[in-house]
């Protein structure tokens, strides 16, 4: 059995790992994200690699043989525009207004990092999930934003929270939208004998 390390403080990712019985430790990445790729799938893989390597190769953490680091990153893309975390109330309202009655994509990249002797190995993959919102009234958007829930989330919503009332359709992995395609992570870990 390998020691699993999550390179993220995300409570949603921790919850998903726990939900499927993957014991893990949290060692958050401190990397300053740098995007050099253009396509969403490439971006999330690049960011997940940066996070996994930051923890996996950081002397402060002393990652040894038998440890697997999970790096992950999620972005929301609407009409080719990446929607990050809103900076303020007005930004959250603007994002939510742009999602109304439309389908957008949520991409999550995952990198599993481990050492095979002295040789570092990285396994990366990404998933896309399409999410369609019902229309929300201005009052519903403001009430949701005033809950503070959207302020730390890409695209200004968390699918598992209050915004669930406005999700019309999901095409793909629900957990990918939460922040980690947990079934794909589980299968990758199992396939390599790490569980």
C-alpha positions in Angstrom: 0.0 0.0 0.0 1.4 3.4 -1.0 1.1 6.6 1.0 -1.2 9.0 -0.9 -0.5 12.7 -0.6 -3.0 15.3 -1.9 -1.2 18.5 -3.0 -4.2 20.6 -2.3 -6.1 22.1 0.6 -9.4 21.8 -1.2 -12.0 20.4 1.2 -14.0 19.1 -1.7 -11.0 17.1 -3.0 -10.3 15.7 0.4 -13.9 14.7 0.8 -14.0 12.9 -2.5 -10.8 10.9 -1.6 -12.3 10.0 1.8 -15.6 9.1 0.2 -14.0 6.3 -1.8 -11.8 5.1 1.1 -8.5 6.5 -0.1 -6.5 7.4 3.1 -4.4 10.4 2.4 -2.4 13.2 3.8 -2.6 16.8 2.8 0.6 18.6 1.8 -0.6 21.7 -0.1 1.4 23.0 -3.1 2.8 26.5 -2.8 3.6 26.8 -6.5 2.8 30.1 -8.2 0.7 28.8 -11.1 2.1 29.6 -14.6 0.0 28.9 -17.7 2.0 28.4 -20.9 -0.6 26.2 -22.8 -3.7 27.4 -24.7 -6.2 24.6 -24.8 -8.2 23.9 -21.6 -7.2 20.3 -21.3 -3.6 21.2 -21.7 -3.9 24.0 -19.1 -5.4 21.8 -16.4 -2.8 19.1 -17.0 0.0 21.7 -16.9 -1.3 23.2 -13.6 -1.9 19.8 -12.0 1.7 18.8 -12.9 3.1 22.0 -11.4 1.3 21.3 -8.2 2.3 17.6 -8.0 6.0 18.4 -8.8 6.0 21.2 -6.3 5.2 18.8 -3.5 6.9 15.7 -4.9 10.2 17.5 -5.5 10.1 19.8 -2.5 12.8 18.9 0.1 10.6 20.3 2.8 8.2 17.4 2.3 10.8 14.6 1.7 8.7 12.5 -0.6 10.2 9.0 -0.6 9.6 5.8 -2.6 6.2 4.4 -1.8 4.5 7.9 -1.9 2.1 9.0 -4.6 1.4 12.7 -4.9 -2.0 13.8 -6.4 -1.9 17.2 -8.0 -5.2 18.6 -9.5 -6.6 21.7 -11.0 -10.0 22.7 -12.3 -11.1 25.5 -14.6 -14.5 26.6 -15.9 -14.7 27.7 -19.5 -17.6 29.6 -21.1 -17.4 30.6 -24.8 -13.7 30.0 -24.8 -13.1 32.3 -21.8 -11.6 30.8 -18.6 -13.7 31.9 -15.6 -11.5 32.0 -12.4 -12.6 32.7 -8.9 -14.5 36.0 -8.6 -12.6 38.9 -7.2 -15.7 40.4 -5.6 -19.5 40.4 -5.4 -19.9 42.2 -8.8 -17.5 39.7 -10.5 -19.5 36.8 -9.1 -22.8 38.3 -10.3 -21.3 38.9 -13.8 -20.0 35.3 -14.0 -23.3 33.8 -12.9 -25.3 36.0 -15.4 -23.1 34.8 -18.2 -23.8 31.1 -17.4 -27.6 31.5 -17.4 -29.4 29.2 -19.9 -26.1 28.1 -21.4 -23.8 25.1 -21.4 -20.2 25.6 -20.2 -17.4 23.1 -19.6 -15.5 22.2 -16.5 -12.1 20.7 -17.0 -10.1 19.0 -14.3 -6.5 17.9 -14.8 -4.8 15.3 -12.5 -1.2 14.4 -12.1 0.0 11.4 -10.1 3.7 11.8 -9.2 5.9 9.2 -7.6 9.5 8.1 -7.6 10.7 4.8 -9.2 14.0 4.6 -7.4 15.5 8.0 -8.1 13.5 8.5 -11.3 10.4 10.7 -11.0 7.3 9.4 -12.9 4.3 11.5 -13.8 0.9 10.2 -15.0 -1.4 12.9 -16.1 -4.9 13.0 -17.5 -7.9 15.4 -17.8 -11.6 15.2 -17.9 -14.3 17.5 -19.3 -17.8 17.8 -18.0 -20.5 20.0 -19.6 -22.9 21.8 -17.3 -26.1 23.5 -18.4 -27.7 26.1 -16.1 -31.3 27.0 -15.9 -32.0 30.8 -16.0 -31.7 32.6 -12.7 -33.5 35.8 -11.8 -31.4 38.8 -10.7 -32.8 38.3 -7.2 -31.8 34.6 -7.2 -28.3 35.4 -8.4 -27.9 38.1 -5.7 -29.2 35.8 -3.0 -26.7 33.1 -4.1 -23.8 35.5 -4.2 -24.7 37.0 -0.8 -24.5 33.4 0.7 -20.7 33.9 0.1 -20.6 30.3 -1.4 -19.4 31.3 -4.9 -16.5 33.5 -3.7 -13.8 30.8 -3.6 -15.0 28.8 -6.6 -14.0 28.9 -10.3 -17.0 30.2 -12.3 -18.6 31.5 -9.1 -20.5 28.4 -8.3 -20.2 25.1 -6.5 -22.3 22.3 -7.9 -22.7 20.6 -4.6 -24.1 23.7 -2.9 -27.0 26.1 -3.3 -26.4 26.4 -7.0 -27.6 22.8 -7.4 -31.1 24.2 -7.7 -30.1 25.8 -11.0 -28.3 23.0 -12.7 -30.4 21.7 -15.6 -28.1 19.1 -17.0 -24.7 17.5 -16.5 -22.9 15.6 -19.3 -20.0 13.7 -17.8 -18.6 13.1 -14.4 -20.4 15.1 -11.6 -17.4 14.7 -9.3 -15.2 16.3 -12.0 -17.2 19.5 -11.4 -16.8 19.2 -7.7 -13.0 19.2 -8.3 -11.7 15.7 -8.8 -12.8 12.9 -11.2 -12.5 10.5 -8.3 -13.5 7.3 -10.2 -10.7 8.0 -12.7 -8.2 8.7 -9.9 -9.2 5.5 -8.1 -8.9 3.4 -11.2 -5.4 4.9 -12.0 -4.2 4.2 -8.5 -5.7 0.7 -8.5 -4.3 -0.2 -11.9 -0.8 0.6 -10.7 -1.3 -1.4 -7.5 -1.1 1.7 -5.2 -4.3 0.9 -3.3 
